[in-house]
């Protein structure tokens, strides 16, 4: 098992600060945000100093009903190789649904959504993890996620689900203590019980992050300081096992470097506090055995196709995601109030990411951008990536004669024409419709 030490999530906005921080043993990068042939100079310098870099994927959707996409797996493998990483990580989540398994349009969530803790979902997840493990050049670790909603009819606790996943596949676990706290607030799940059920020897490293509570709902924002309750969960984990690595995540509202360094000190203090408790317990019990080695892997003979499970999971996930992004009825058993919170959270996340990948849009639209985008998102599910979503949003506004100001409308039209390319996009129902729409836009 690789001992990573203390790290921080590398982001372009804090690249300089990270390079200057004392005591940083490793960094984690969002895999989809780096290009293997053009690594940021900051990451190259960090690697030159011996700082380990771990790619963290967000779009694979290992918890989805479909098998992992070969192209996405190849891209993740390429980044691991380019960065010289000792492992790669992804999430226990689904991010898209629909398609061939349900004979329905493909839908994108634009965010990580929880899988049901059922036998069907576990069988599919185990098979998907094995597929990913076979395609990657280094070990894989998977992360528990934060959730706003709960699936009805779940058959296992989070700890039981993760234990069996590790037992059946040998996959490592990336335990996010902030997500355990989130699920405590939002779903009434006890972090201590989850930790007690985990295969601690399977932990690859730990995430720590901040969030904010609004109207009794905890939002895992990665944009706020790490709160005391999250540090308490970290202390509890460290009292049970010495984690190979711990990493601070921050994705938005970046504070001054001194504040980030203060959060890292608080994390180290929590680890030391937990280690002290562990030493006391070991001294009392007289069983000071270090947790080490891989979790047991079930025999190869147990591998097999889980087609019926995939079909059932696909139908369930499509119904849920359609309710969240396409306005279809809420499936039976889900909390309608929490579903409404999740709908708004997904739309807000979508607006924020589109503003990042297409920063010209908020400039062109000014104060109208967010309201216009949220109105658009209510009736237009995302079926491609965020860059395509930005193009679709701009086209939607232009076909509606928006924005009202002629100068802004002209700028938006020029922006759309420049990026949509000289040929109509193949995803349109017909070439004739695409050309007609383009002629309308050109006349405006």
Secondary structure, DSSP 8 states (H G I E B T S, - for coil): ----EEEEE--GGGHHHHHH-TT--EEEEEGGG--GGG--HHHHHHHHTT-EEEEE-SS--TTSSS---HHHHHHHHHHHHHHT-SEEEEES-EEEEEETTTTEEEEEEEEEE----SHHHHHHHHHHHHHHHHH-SSEEEEE----S---TT--S-HHHHHHHHHHHH--EEEEEHHHHHHHHHHH---HHHHHHHS-GGGEEEEEE---EEETTEEE--SSS---HHHHHHHHHHHHH---SEEEE---SS---HHHHHHHHHHHHHHHHHHHHHHHHHHHHHT------S------GGG----HHHHHHHHHHHHHHHHHHHS-----TTS-HHHHHHHHHHHHHHHHHHHHHHTTHHHHHHGGGHHHHHHHHHHH--B-S-HHHHHHHHHHHHHHTT-SSSHHHHHHHHHHHHHHH-SS--TTSS-HHHHHHHHHHHHH-
